[in-house]
């Protein structure tokens, strides 16, 4: 997503939703659910280690609170830039809960119930903003650490 002008770059994580810059994209037409079964965070130390989080070891489906917009300009690598209208997205974040604290800055806004999905997609911002809170730590599990170890599907 286009960051506020003073930052001059694109961002993926959006936390300060009280900033007027984000207001236009926080309305229902620009909200999306981003389906996921797990996500990764890195430790904030010199030697970064990946930690994969899920709702449980069988990795049931949940959704991130996402927003999207069209951006006109040039995107892509310098060797192969693409000019035109681009679909860009971001994820809402919030303060980290105790299990995500390895990455102290923030965690994604995680929606686990159909009622939350409906609120995120349809409700006025004054109602939807309450979803921008950390998921309870006991609702998340570390399902992998370090190198990727999932087996390939049959």
Secondary structure per residue as TSV (DSSP state, phi and psi in degrees):
chain	resnum	aa	ss	phi	psi
A	1	X	-	360.0	149.6
A	2	X	B	-67.0	124.7
A	3	X	-	-75.0	165.9
A	4	X	-	-54.3	147.9
A	5	X	T	-51.9	-34.3
A	6	X	T	-65.8	-17.1
A	7	X	T	-95.7	-29.1
A	8	X	-	60.3	29.1
A	9	X	S	-147.5	177.7
A	10	X	B	-92.1	149.6
A	11	X	-	-129.7	154.9
A	12	X	S	-104.4	-37.8
A	13	X	E	-97.9	129.2
A	14	X	E	-123.9	113.6
A	15	X	-	-113.7	-42.5
A	16	X	-	-83.9	74.8
A	17	X	T	-74.1	-6.1
A	18	X	T	-81.9	-11.0
A	19	X	S	-67.8	126.3
A	20	X	G	-56.2	-24.1
A	21	X	G	-55.7	-36.3
A	22	X	G	-85.9	-15.5
A	23	X	G	-49.9	-44.2
A	24	X	G	-65.3	-25.2
A	25	X	G	-99.5	-0.4
A	26	X	S	-93.1	3.6
A	27	X	S	-81.1	155.7
A	28	X	G	-49.2	-39.0
A	29	X	G	-60.9	-22.1
A	30	X	G	-103.8	5.4
A	31	X	E	-92.2	144.2
A	32	X	E	-140.9	155.7
A	33	X	E	-96.8	132.9
A	34	X	E	-109.9	103.8
A	35	X	E	-68.7	144.0
A	36	X	E	-155.1	159.3
A	37	X	S	-118.3	-17.0
A	38	X	-	-163.1	167.6
A	39	X	E	-151.2	162.1
A	40	X	E	-116.4	140.8
A	41	X	E	-131.1	155.2
A	42	X	E	-111.2	150.0
A	43	X	-	-65.5	153.7
A	44	X	S	-93.6	29.3
A	45	X	S	-98.3	172.5
A	46	X	S	-56.8	-44.6
A	47	X	S	-95.8	97.8
A	48	X	-	-72.2	135.7
A	49	X	-	-123.0	133.7
A	50	X	E	-81.0	144.2
A	51	X	E	-132.7	122.8
A	52	X	E	-99.1	131.9
A	53	X	E	-117.0	145.3
A	54	X	E	-150.5	170.5
A	55	X	S	-70.9	-28.0
A	56	X	S	-163.1	172.0
A	57	X	T	-65.2	-25.1
A	58	X	T	-85.0	3.3
A	59	X	-	52.2	63.9
A	60	X	-	-67.8	159.8
A	61	X	-	-69.0	140.4
A	62	X	E	-143.2	-175.5
A	63	X	E	-138.0	145.5
A	64	X	E	-89.1	147.0
A	65	X	E	-78.5	113.3
A	66	X	E	-119.3	159.1
A	67	X	E	-132.7	156.8
A	68	X	E	-139.7	163.8
A	69	X	E	-160.4	164.6
A	70	X	E	-94.3	140.3
A	71	X	E	-129.7	124.0
A	72	X	E	-93.8	130.3
A	73	X	E	158.4	-157.5
A	74	X	E	-109.8	129.4
A	75	X	E	-131.1	163.8
A	76	X	S	101.3	-179.6
A	77	X	-	-70.9	154.5
A	78	X	G	-57.9	-33.2
A	79	X	G	-72.3	-20.8
A	80	X	G	-146.7	60.7
A	81	X	-	-68.2	148.2
A	82	X	E	-122.1	119.1
A	83	X	E	-93.0	148.6
A	84	X	E	138.9	-155.5
A	85	X	E	-96.3	124.6
A	86	X	E	-120.3	145.6
A	87	X	E	-90.1	117.5
A	88	X	E	-120.8	157.4
A	89	X	E	-143.5	166.7
A	90	X	E	-151.3	166.5
A	91	X	E	-116.9	138.7
A	92	X	E	-74.1	140.9
A	93	X	E	-124.7	170.0
A	94	X	E	-151.2	178.9
A	95	X	-	-62.7	150.4
A	96	X	-	-73.8	141.2
A	97	X	-	-83.0	-179.1
A	98	X	T	-62.4	-36.1
A	99	X	T	-76.8	-28.6
A	100	X	T	-87.5	-2.8
A	101	X	T	-58.4	-11.0
A	102	X	T	-60.4	-25.1
A	103	X	S	-118.3	81.7
A	104	X	T	-61.4	-21.2
A	105	X	T	-67.1	-51.9
A	106	X	-	-165.2	172.8
A	107	X	E	-140.8	157.8
A	108	X	E	-68.3	153.1
A	109	X	-	-77.2	117.8
A	110	X	E	-109.4	127.3
A	111	X	E	-112.4	125.3
A	112	X	-	-113.2	-12.5
A	113	X	S	-122.5	150.0
A	114	X	H	-56.2	-36.6
A	115	X	H	-62.0	-41.8
A	116	X	H	-65.4	-39.8
A	117	X	H	-60.5	-44.2
A	118	X	H	-64.5	-43.8
A	119	X	H	-60.4	-46.2
A	120	X	H	-60.9	-41.3
A	121	X	H	-78.4	-27.8
A	122	X	H	-122.8	-25.2
A	123	X	S	-76.5	154.2
A	124	X	-	-59.8	155.0
A	125	X	H	-56.2	-37.9
A	126	X	H	-58.2	-29.3
A	127	X	H	-89.6	-39.3
A	128	X	H	-71.3	-29.2
A	129	X	G	-60.5	-25.2
A	130	X	G	-64.5	-17.9
A	131	X	G	-75.2	-14.6
A	132	X	-	-82.2	73.9
A	133	X	S	-145.5	157.0
A	134	X	-	-66.2	139.2
A	135	X	-	-67.2	143.3
A	136	X	-	-56.0	134.9
A	137	X	G	-56.7	-35.9
A	138	X	G	-70.2	-7.8
A	139	X	G	-90.2	-4.4
A	140	X	-	-118.5	151.9
A	141	X	E	-130.2	147.3
A	142	X	E	-82.1	118.6
A	143	X	E	-106.1	-9.9
A	144	X	E	-165.3	149.5
A	145	X	E	-137.5	140.4
A	146	X	S	83.8	-146.5
A	147	X	S	-57.0	148.1
A	148	X	-	-60.1	131.5
A	149	X	-	-130.2	6.8
A	150	X	-	-64.3	142.7
A	151	X	-	-83.5	153.5
A	152	X	-	-70.8	145.8
A	153	X	-	-66.3	150.0
A	154	X	-	-76.0	360.0
